[in-house]
Amino acid sequence: MANFFIDVMGGDYAPDEILKGVEKYLTESNDTNSTIHLFATEEVVNKYNPLFNKYRNIKWYIAKGFIGMGDKPVQALQENHNTTIAMALRKATEVENAVVISAGNTGGVVASSVLTLGLIEGVRRPVIACSIPTKKSNTIVLDLGANIEPKISDFLIYAKLGKLYAQKIYGIQNPSVGLLNIGEEKGKGPRIIQEVHNLLQKEEENFAGNIEGNEVFEGSVNVVVCDGFVGNILLKWGEGLVELIKSKIKEKIEALLGAMPSFSSFSKYLDFLKPFDYSEYGGALLMGVNGYCIICHGRSKKETIANAIKKGSEYAQTGILSSIKELFKTLPKYKEG
Amino acid sequence: MANFFIDVMGGDYAPDEILKGVEKYLTESNDTNSTIHLFATEEVVNKYNPLFNKYRNIKWYIAKGFIGMGDKPVQALQENHNTTIAMALRKATEVENAVVISAGNTGGVVASSVLTLGLIEGVRRPVIACSIPTKKSNTIVLDLGANIEPKISDFLIYAKLGKLYAQKIYGIQNPSVGLLNIGEEKGKGPRIIQEVHNLLQKEEENFAGNIEGNEVFEGSVNVVVCDGFVGNILLKWGEGLVELIKSKIKEKIEALLGAMPSFSSFSKYLDFLKPFDYSEYGGALLMGVNGYCIICHGRSKKETIANAIKKGSEYAQTGILSSIKELFKTLPKYKEG
């Protein structure tokens, strides 16, 4: 029972895979109550509209272009107020339980979201949060690229937002927070990270100290904070690594199957790696803005989009947005450090 | 035909696994010409000396303590001039083709190396370089943690050193260099990274531009430069991810084996993942210092140490050190930017 506003033109495989993702969601879910609002260029609307006639809960909107994957976000925003993402966000502000989804230019989606949805009072910059699989369960990592040069106090806000994510989505009572760093000891890392450590130690009651890259996968903390530059590189590093390992496993299984012809299909043996496959994953939540916005990987295919819609529905149901607003009303305002 | 100087006390599993690694190398290699110099505390020397009596090419040295994994490097250096690593480095300066190996406190090894071996003229700070497996072959990534707040011009030196590594160790004629960043376009990343991009574009003839985390594993460039903070976190992130995936694969294979009892051992099916397993890997080369120093992972076990000795022998044979010295004689001196 949500309203989804989908940027049909965003992503390396748009519009085809985006629309296939919408169809996948519609055919596989029992969701007949939600409305899916699709934003595309006139040409795309005309081409695909007839194929979606069988679904009653689809609405099409014609946008005047879109932000390209290589475009400069701020420039693109200034030059065109009616891109697919800008229109989707504007329409989203008109209804309750609206979830915007885009696999387009990340900077463009972040900047448009801030402009249109606005920031929650107390948040200086938005942050991209994602849940990654660990030995224990899942850990929330943020920022994954919304803000590449955050100020010290931003990390404290990331911690608060990450904790709410862990509480609301995973039901963790009192989530612990780690600061991504190159060593466990307090004096480690660049000066700014040392200062972040001091601030978190002072202001964040459940701060577990520094956490190293490998420890994250142990699941020893529920929330990991880092700057958007490091976070974005990490996410993609992991993605490339998983893809390479997957191809090696495939080679191995194919070699094994040569010896055992009874196994005619092996793709199911790779299913257990899906949680590690970020391009099949459901997208990341943009937090700190006054609305639900899910940013999908530029390389998203139909699975990601279908999962993103499913996840968006969960986010809206948890009411995490009102919890964030409530929390920031009561928090002291930190000086921009 | 090299001289190895090994810090027996460095690492989470020292001295046991370090010495097991030495034994593994000695029993598995045909190397009867090299001398292995072992540096340990008196107690350890007395305990293990008898077990190594059968090997003729071992020399023991008694050090007055060692730098602990949690110690502050500079403080530790000032307080004790006769730690295992300090003595190993000093002794190494007395002979040709000396290779120092330590799995101890990274900061301690780096600082001691600079102090004792000295820097090659033209290099401001040393850098840790490692070769990682990619789809095509191997890519050299540096810095992995020697210098967490490098200056802009340091990246150019990393590029030059990385290229020499690719040339000398992998025989690549004209290696390409990528700058690790969050997007391909020029204006991406924090300001300092944008300036690094400009410098590399101007001064590095085979600069391939920015490279994203996932692209590294495609093997699209031969050398990737990044700061030591990002590099260290990345390396460990990959390590944690590979460990987690390995445990999932093990579970999967065990489940499969339940159905096929004829497979009595499955560990060999995981061998293909070894190149991704940094804790079994042979250690990273500290470049820019006037000598060969291999820094192994703190969690190194005997395999890593044995591999590090093998690799050290290769490094010394390539004469990469004299190539670095030659190159930096001819390079213009870049201002510290």
Contacts between the chains, C-beta under 8 A, distances in Angstrom:
chain1	res1	chain2	res2	distance
A	70	B	184	7.9
A	70	B	185	6.1
A	72	B	187	7.2
A	133	B	244	7.4
A	134	B	244	7.0
A	135	B	244	6.0
A	135	B	247	7.2
A	145	B	182	6.1
A	148	B	182	6.7
A	148	B	189	6.5
A	148	B	190	5.4
A	149	B	190	5.1
A	149	B	191	7.3
A	180	B	233	6.1
A	181	B	233	7.6
A	182	B	145	6.1
A	182	B	148	6.7
A	182	B	228	7.8
A	182	B	229	6.1
A	182	B	232	4.4
A	182	B	233	6.2
A	184	B	70	8.0
A	185	B	70	6.2
A	187	B	72	7.2
A	189	B	148	6.4
A	189	B	229	6.4
A	190	B	148	5.4
A	190	B	149	5.1
A	190	B	229	5.6
A	191	B	149	7.3
A	193	B	229	7.6
A	212	B	233	7.4
A	212	B	236	5.1
A	213	B	232	7.6
A	213	B	233	4.6
A	213	B	234	6.8
A	213	B	235	7.1
A	213	B	236	3.2
A	213	B	237	3.5
A	213	B	238	7.6
A	213	B	239	7.1
A	213	B	240	6.0
A	214	B	236	4.2
A	214	B	237	6.9
A	214	B	239	4.6
A	214	B	240	3.4
A	214	B	243	7.1
A	215	B	236	7.9
A	215	B	240	6.7
A	216	B	237	6.9
A	216	B	240	5.9
A	217	B	240	3.5
A	217	B	241	5.9
A	217	B	243	6.7
A	217	B	244	4.6
A	218	B	240	7.1
A	226	B	233	7.9
A	228	B	182	7.8
A	229	B	182	6.1
A	229	B	189	6.4
A	229	B	190	5.6
A	229	B	193	7.6
A	229	B	230	7.6
A	230	B	229	7.6
A	230	B	230	5.8
A	230	B	233	6.2
A	232	B	182	4.4
A	232	B	213	7.6
A	233	B	180	6.2
A	233	B	181	7.6
A	233	B	182	6.2
A	233	B	212	7.5
A	233	B	213	4.6
A	233	B	226	7.9
A	233	B	230	6.2
A	233	B	234	6.8
A	234	B	213	6.8
A	234	B	233	6.8
A	234	B	234	6.5
A	234	B	237	5.3
A	235	B	213	7.1
A	236	B	212	5.1
A	236	B	213	3.3
A	236	B	214	4.2
A	236	B	215	7.9
A	237	B	213	3.5
A	237	B	214	6.9
A	237	B	216	6.9
A	237	B	234	5.3
A	237	B	237	6.3
A	237	B	238	6.4
A	238	B	213	7.6
A	238	B	237	6.4
A	238	B	238	7.2
A	238	B	241	5.4
A	239	B	213	7.1
A	239	B	214	4.6
A	240	B	213	6.0
A	240	B	214	3.4
A	240	B	215	6.7
A	240	B	216	5.9
A	240	B	217	3.5
A	240	B	218	7.1
A	241	B	217	5.9
A	241	B	238	5.4
A	241	B	241	6.0
A	241	B	242	7.1
A	241	B	276	7.1
A	242	B	241	7.1
A	242	B	245	7.2
A	243	B	214	7.2
A	243	B	217	6.7
A	244	B	133	7.4
A	244	B	134	7.0
A	244	B	135	6.1
A	244	B	217	4.6
A	244	B	276	7.8
A	245	B	242	7.2
A	245	B	245	6.1
A	245	B	273	6.9
A	245	B	276	6.3
A	247	B	135	7.3
A	248	B	272	5.4
A	248	B	273	7.2
A	249	B	249	7.2
A	249	B	272	7.9
A	251	B	272	7.7
A	252	B	269	6.7
A	252	B	272	5.5
A	256	B	269	7.7
A	269	B	252	6.8
A	269	B	256	7.8
A	272	B	248	5.4
A	272	B	249	7.9
A	272	B	251	7.7
A	272	B	252	5.5
A	273	B	245	6.9
A	273	B	248	7.2
A	276	B	241	7.2
A	276	B	244	7.8
A	276	B	245	6.3
